[in-house]
């Protein structure tokens, strides 16, 4: 019985580790002048398939993805993407450094952010996950990435009902 519960926990930990996160630039302050976006970005860890979201006044600002030169000089000459909806969700689909700026002058007031996107960690094998979960200070024993706690709870609840009902 405990083996099945351990397998359920391992499956939940493995699946939850690939849950994407939506990083809202500037959090509740949004995409606006005068905010230290370098500090904001340094407090986040970005992985492949995460989203970066920009929230701003639609007719006032915009977002351009540029290269490092465009970022450093606040120019859109090298733009590889642009958005202007006011609620832009951008998929970070490659492990690399991304550069975003406001293309209508806001960049000169600090509206630029650079984020380093890391590859997805390889999921642990079931035996490795089980061993890590049993260690109180291990990465696997800590809370999974945002948004996955409900899934873990659901898996544990289903396992509890299944095991408690005498199906085995």
Secondary structure, DSSP 4 states (H G I P E B T S, - for coil): -HHHHHHHHHHHHHHHTT---EEETTGGG-S-TT--HHHHHHT--EETTEEEEEE--TTT--EEEE-HHHHHHT--TT-SEEE-SSEEEEEE-SSSEEEEE-TTTGGGGT-EEEEEEEPPPPPPPHHHHHHHHTSTTSTTTSPPSTT-HHHHHHHHHHHHHHHHTT--
